[in-house]
Amino acid sequence: MRIVIAGAGEVGTHLAKLLSREDMEISLLDEQPERLGDLSANYDLLTRVGNPTSIHDLKDIGVKDADLFISVTPYEAENMTACLIANQMGAKRTLARIDNYEYLLPENRKFFEGMGLNHLIYPEVLAANEIEESLQTNWMRYHLQLSQGALELCVVKVRNGAKVIGQPFSSGLYNHGKYRIVAIKRDQETLIPRGQDTVQDGDMVYCVCTKEDMEFLREELGKSKREINNVIFFGGGRIARKAATEMAGGKNIKIIERDRDLCRTLSEKVPNALIINADGSDMDVLKEEGIQDADAFVAVTESSEANIFACLAAKRFGVHKTIAEVENLDYIPMAEGLDIGTVLNKKTIAASYIYQMLLDASVRGVHNLTSADAEIVEFYAKENSPITRHKVRDLDLPDEANIGGIVRAGEGVLVNGETQIIAGDLVVVFCKSHVIRNLERFFK
């Protein structure tokens, strides 16, 4: 597969690095040579200096032979124009990064496809959706509904006192069939648990369960839930605007933003929130605005450092739930080690969305996990495919993969070693990112 990416910013560069590990021909185009740097020397990809809306430059990079053309520069108009030109020049599919929510509405999809724009992505909206979900399930670090809610992925940091601490997986403690721990994040390492492994204090555990058993899981992991009524946003950009606008009624929402002009815009666009023109990194400002009474604090400024330290301050004031947007990938392990709460990253969210379009038809969806070097992948089991020929315990799956559950006839079912997967099952697999292609062969 041949893929051309226009825009070597954070999203484009991260995506190019991710895809360069696959058996694909990746080309990366940007106007600024310093952005491309030594990428071609360190990764299996081709780089070119050029304008994504230049016919000459698109010809030079071979867009006419592209299976997918992706434009993810910071400029919506440039991305859309580049995709339209690439489509006319022969690119089979196109994807543009946008910042106009109206374009994502279902009634506009056919209009854009008719123009040659096959896919549109708005990373800030995806991040806002994760914030809303995180506030609803605030006893977890991360929550994801799989297969339209047939199964749930719950990511929780476990502390001493939880029933699961120190219990080997072979002990029988986990034979209740109500949840399945598919992975453990310990320090900087993601572990696929085996028989003698145990959950330790401070581990981040990744569990698959049904909605009916989420309360049982919460109690087993020693977590308490809390009603979120008072929410403070630090930073009033697109993520905060979208998240606050979509938030359920009845909540007291404050947005602290130091840009006066942006505050005026926010007062018009987010009528359900109180807009504060101040510096949210100032402790006196936070006290004055009632940080001690907040149930949740969401830091979404453009500065990863400011977001991390603001969440640390909020934790010190006793805020139950903190969420930080951390766009510097190198900072994510540090943020998790500081125990600031939920960490968001637009690059990984966008890359996951794009990546799933490139997989085999047997793959239903891919969900990238910011906090772990791993993915949750939903595969369809085909008739006579290798996955249906043996019980789970006898499948020669890669060591860095673990089946969490299946969806059969619309019902979520947890698996164990005796489970026999049949054709038509939707199989939910937790795996390291680099083994997805290896897993595909089990489902063909």
C-alpha positions in Angstrom: 0.0 0.0 0.0 1.3 3.5 -0.9 0.4 6.4 1.4 1.3 10.0 1.0 1.1 12.3 4.1 1.1 16.0 3.7 2.1 17.9 6.8 5.0 17.0 9.1 3.5 18.5 12.2 2.8 16.5 15.3 0.0 14.5 13.8 1.6 13.8 10.5 5.0 12.9 11.9 3.5 10.6 14.5 1.4 8.9 11.9 4.3 8.5 9.5 6.4 6.9 12.2 3.6 4.5 13.2 2.9 3.4 9.6 6.6 3.1 8.7 6.7 0.0 10.9 4.2 -1.7 8.5 4.7 -3.2 5.1 3.7 0.1 3.4 5.4 2.7 1.2 5.1 6.0 3.2 6.0 9.4 1.8 5.9 12.6 3.9 5.6 16.1 2.4 6.1 19.4 4.1 7.1 23.0 3.1 9.6 23.3 6.0 12.7 21.2 5.6 13.5 21.5 9.3 10.3 19.6 10.2 11.4 16.6 8.0 14.8 16.6 9.7 16.4 13.1 9.6 13.1 11.2 9.4 14.1 9.4 6.2 17.4 8.3 7.8 15.8 7.0 11.0 12.5 5.5 9.6 11.5 3.6 6.6 9.9 6.4 4.7 10.5 9.0 2.0 10.5 12.7 2.7 10.1 15.6 0.3 10.1 19.4 0.7 7.0 20.8 -1.0 3.7 22.5 -0.9 0.7 20.1 -0.5 -1.4 22.3 -2.8 1.2 22.5 -5.5 0.4 20.3 -8.5 4.1 20.1 -9.3 5.1 19.0 -5.8 2.2 16.4 -5.7 3.4 15.0 -9.0 6.9 14.8 -7.7 6.0 12.8 -4.7 3.9 10.4 -6.9 0.4 11.2 -5.6 -1.2 9.7 -8.7 -0.2 6.2 -7.5 -1.3 6.7 -3.8 -3.8 4.3 -2.3 -4.4 7.0 0.4 -3.5 10.7 0.5 -3.6 12.2 4.0 -3.4 16.0 4.6 -2.9 16.9 8.2 -1.4 20.4 8.1 -2.6 22.9 10.7 -4.7 24.6 8.0 -8.2 23.3 7.2 -8.5 25.0 3.8 -5.0 23.8 2.7 -5.9 20.2 3.7 -9.2 20.2 1.9 -7.7 21.8 -1.2 -4.8 19.3 -1.2 -7.2 16.4 -1.0 -9.3 17.7 -3.9 -6.2 18.0 -6.1 -4.8 14.6 -5.0 -8.2 13.0 -5.9 -8.2 14.5 -9.4 -4.6 13.4 -9.9 -5.4 9.8 -9.2 -5.2 9.2 -5.4 -7.7 6.4 -4.6 -8.8 7.7 -1.2 -8.2 11.0 0.6 -8.4 12.2 4.3 -8.3 15.8 5.5 -7.8 17.2 9.0 -10.5 19.9 9.6 -11.6 22.3 12.3 -15.2 22.9 11.4 -17.6 20.6 13.2 -20.4 21.2 10.7 -18.4 19.2 8.1 -18.7 16.1 10.2 -22.5 16.0 10.3 -23.8 12.8 8.7 -25.9 14.8 6.1 -22.7 16.4 4.7 -20.8 13.1 4.2 -22.1 12.4 0.7 -21.5 16.0 -0.3 -17.8 15.8 0.5 -17.4 12.3 -0.9 -18.8 13.6 -4.2 -16.1 16.2 -4.2 -13.3 13.6 -3.7 -13.0 14.0 0.1 -13.5 10.4 1.5 -12.6 11.0 5.1 -12.6 14.0 7.5 -11.0 14.0 10.9 -11.2 16.6 13.7 -8.7 15.5 16.5 -10.0 18.2 18.9 -13.5 16.8 18.7 -12.2 13.2 19.3 -10.3 14.5 22.4 -13.4 16.4 23.7 -15.5 13.2 23.4 -12.9 11.4 25.5 -13.1 14.1 28.1 -16.9 13.7 28.4 -16.6 9.9 28.7 -13.8 10.2 31.3 -16.0 12.5 33.5 -18.9 10.0 33.3 -16.7 7.1 34.4 -14.5 9.0 36.8 -13.3 6.1 38.9 -11.3 4.9 35.9 -8.3 6.4 34.2 -9.8 5.5 30.8 -13.0 3.9 29.6 -14.0 2.6 26.1 -17.1 1.0 24.9 -16.4 -1.9 22.5 -18.8 -3.1 19.8 -21.5 -0.5 20.6 -21.4 -1.3 24.3 -21.5 -5.1 24.2 -18.2 -5.1 26.1 -16.4 -2.4 28.1 -12.7 -1.7 28.5 -11.9 -0.2 31.9 -8.4 1.1 32.8 -7.8 1.6 36.5 -4.8 2.4 38.6 -4.9 -0.1 41.5 -3.8 0.7 45.1 -3.1 -1.4 48.2 -6.3 -2.6 49.7 -7.8 -3.8 46.4 -8.8 -7.5 46.4 -6.6 -8.3 43.4 -3.3 -7.1 44.9 -0.8 -9.9 45.1 -3.1 -12.6 43.7 -1.5 -14.8 41.0 -3.7 -15.3 37.9 -3.5 -19.0 38.4 -4.9 -18.7 42.0 -8.5 -19.1 40.8 -9.4 -15.6 42.1 -10.2 -14.5 38.5 -12.4 -17.5 37.6 -15.6 -15.7 38.4 -16.1 -14.8 34.7 -17.2 -11.3 35.5 -14.1 -9.5 34.1 -10.8 -10.3 32.5 -7.5 -8.5 33.0 -6.0 -8.4 29.5 -2.9 -6.3 30.4 -1.0 -4.5 33.1 1.0 -1.3 32.7 3.8 -1.3 35.3 6.2 1.7 35.3 7.0 2.0 31.6 6.3 -1.6 30.6 3.1 -3.1 29.3 2.7 -6.7 30.4 0.4 -9.4 29.1 -0.4 -11.4 32.3 0.4 -15.1 32.6 -0.4 -17.7 35.3 2.1 -16.7 38.0 1.9 -12.9 37.4 0.3 -10.7 40.0 -1.2 -7.3 40.2 0.9 -4.9 42.3 0.3 -1.6 44.1 0.4 1.2 41.5 -0.2 -1.0 38.5 -2.5 0.3 35.7 -4.8 -2.7 34.9 -6.7 -3.1 31.6 -10.0 -5.0 32.2 -12.7 -6.2 29.8 -16.2 -6.8 31.2 -19.8 -6.4 30.4 -21.8 -3.3 31.5 -23.7 -5.4 34.0 -20.5 -6.3 35.8 -18.8 -2.9 36.0 -19.9 -2.3 39.6 -18.5 -5.7 40.6 -15.2 -4.7 38.9 -15.1 -1.4 40.7 -15.5 -3.0 44.0 -12.9 -5.6 43.3 -10.4 -2.9 42.3 -11.2 -0.9 45.4 -12.5 2.2 43.7 -15.2 4.7 44.7 -17.3 6.6 42.3 -18.4 10.3 42.6 -20.9 12.5 41.0 -19.3 15.2 38.9 -21.2 18.5 39.3 -18.5 21.3 39.4 -16.0 21.3 36.5 -13.2 23.7 35.9 -11.4 23.9 32.5 -7.9 25.4 32.3 -7.7 26.7 28.7 -10.5 27.7 26.4 -9.4 26.3 23.0 -11.4 24.0 20.7 -11.2 21.0 23.0 -12.6 22.9 26.0 -15.3 24.6 23.9 -16.6 21.3 22.4 -16.4 19.4 25.7 -18.2 22.1 27.7 -20.9 22.5 25.0 -21.7 18.8 24.9 -21.6 18.3 28.7 -24.9 17.2 30.3 -27.0 19.9 31.8 -27.1 20.7 35.5 -23.3 21.0 35.8 -21.5 24.1 37.0 -18.8 24.8 34.4 -16.0 27.3 34.5 -13.5 28.0 31.8 -10.4 29.9 32.8 -8.7 31.5 29.8 -6.2 34.4 29.8 -6.8 35.5 26.2 -9.4 38.2 26.4 -10.5 37.9 22.8 -11.0 34.2 23.1 -13.0 34.8 26.3 -15.4 37.0 24.3 -15.8 34.2 21.7 -16.3 31.6 24.5 -19.0 33.7 26.1 -21.0 33.5 22.9 -20.2 29.9 21.9 -20.5 28.3 25.4 -23.5 29.9 27.1 -23.7 27.1 29.7 -20.3 28.0 31.2 -18.9 30.9 33.3 -15.9 32.4 31.4 -13.0 33.7 33.6 -10.4 35.9 32.0 -7.4 35.0 34.1 -4.3 32.8 34.2 -5.3 29.3 35.3 -1.7 28.5 36.3 -1.9 31.1 39.1 -2.7 29.4 42.4 -4.4 32.5 43.8 -6.7 32.5 40.7 -7.6 28.8 41.2 -8.4 29.4 44.9 -10.5 32.4 44.1 -12.5 30.4 41.5 -13.2 27.6 44.0 -10.7 24.9 43.0 -11.2 23.3 46.4 -14.9 22.7 45.6 -14.3 21.4 42.1 -15.1 17.7 41.3 -13.1 17.7 38.1 -10.3 19.8 36.7 -9.5 19.6 32.9 -6.3 21.2 31.6 -6.3 21.7 27.9 -4.0 24.6 27.1 -1.4 24.4 24.3 1.3 23.7 26.9 1.8 20.1 28.0 3.9 21.3 30.9 1.3 23.8 32.1 -1.4 21.2 31.9 0.6 18.6 33.9 1.5 21.1 36.7 -2.0 22.5 36.9 -3.4 19.1 37.4 -0.8 18.4 40.1 -2.0 21.6 41.8 -5.6 20.6 41.5 -4.8 17.2 43.1 -3.2 19.1 46.0 -6.4 21.0 46.5 -8.3 17.7 46.7 -9.9 17.6 43.2 -11.3 14.1 42.6 -10.8 13.8 38.8 -8.1 15.6 36.8 -7.6 15.3 33.0 -4.6 16.7 31.2 -3.9 17.1 27.5 -0.3 16.1 27.0 0.8 16.5 23.4 4.5 15.8 24.0 4.6 12.0 23.8 7.8 12.0 25.9 5.9 13.6 28.7 3.2 11.0 29.0 5.1 8.4 31.1 6.1 11.3 33.4 2.5 12.5 33.7 1.4 9.0 34.6 4.1 8.6 37.1 3.1 11.8 38.8 -0.4 10.3 39.1 -2.2 13.3 37.6 -5.2 11.3 36.4 -6.4 10.8 32.8 -3.9 11.8 30.0 -5.1 12.8 26.5 -3.1 13.0 23.3 -4.6 14.2 20.1 -1.8 12.7 18.0 -2.4 9.1 19.1 -6.2 9.6 18.9 -6.0 10.8 15.3 -3.4 8.2 14.4 -5.6 5.4 15.7 -8.6 6.6 13.7 -6.6 6.8 10.5 -4.7 3.5 11.1 -7.9 1.4 11.3 -8.7 2.4 7.7 -5.6 0.7 6.5 -6.2 -2.8 7.9 -7.7 -5.9 6.4 -11.5 -6.0 5.9 -11.7 -8.6 8.8 -10.9 -5.8 11.2 -13.9 -3.9 12.6 -12.0 -1.3 14.5 -8.7 -0.3 16.3 -8.5 1.8 19.5 -5.2 3.2 20.4 -4.4 3.4 24.1 -2.5 6.6 25.1 -1.3 5.1 28.3 0.2 1.9 26.9 2.1 0.8 23.8 -0.9 -1.2 22.8 -4.2 -1.3 20.9 -7.6 -2.8 21.4 -8.5 -4.4 18.0 -11.9 -5.9 17.0 -11.6 -8.7 14.5 -14.4 -10.6 12.6 -13.9 -14.3 12.6 -14.5 -15.7 9.1 -15.6 -19.2 8.1 -12.8 -21.7 8.4 -10.3 -19.0 9.5 -7.5 -20.3 11.8 -9.0 -18.6 14.9 -12.0 -20.9 14.7 -10.1 -24.2 14.5 -9.0 -24.5 18.1 -10.0 -23.6 21.6 -8.4 -20.3 22.8 -5.8 -22.1 25.0 -4.5 -24.0 21.9 -4.3 -21.0 19.6 -0.7 -20.1 18.8 -1.3 -16.4 19.3 1.7 -14.0 19.6 3.0 -13.6 23.2 2.1 -9.9 23.1 -1.6 -10.5 22.4 -4.5 -11.4 24.6 -8.2 -12.1 23.7 -10.4 -10.2 26.1 -13.9 -11.3 24.9 -16.2 -12.0 22.0 -19.4 -10.6 20.8 -21.8 -13.3 19.6 -25.2 -12.5 18.3 -24.9 -9.0 19.8 -24.1 -10.3 23.3 -20.7 -9.7 25.0 -19.0 -12.8 26.4 -15.7 -13.1 28.2 -13.3 -15.8 27.1 -11.2 -18.4 28.9 -9.0 -21.2 27.7 -11.9 -23.4 26.9 -13.7 -20.9 24.7 -14.2 -21.9 21.1 -14.5 -19.0 18.7 -16.9 -19.6 15.8 -17.5 -17.9 12.4 -19.3 -14.6 12.8 -17.9 -13.8 16.3 -16.5 -10.4 16.8 -13.2 -11.0 18.7 -11.8 -8.3 21.0 -8.0 -8.5 21.2 -5.6 -6.5 23.3 -2.1 -6.4 21.7 1.1 -4.5 21.3 0.9 -2.2 18.3 3.5 -4.0 16.2 1.7 -7.4 16.2 -1.6 -6.3 14.6 -0.5 -7.4 11.2 0.6 -10.8 12.5 -2.8 -11.2 14.1 -4.7 -10.6 10.9 -3.7 -14.0 9.5 -5.7 -15.8 12.3 -8.9 -14.1 11.0 -8.5 -14.6 7.2 
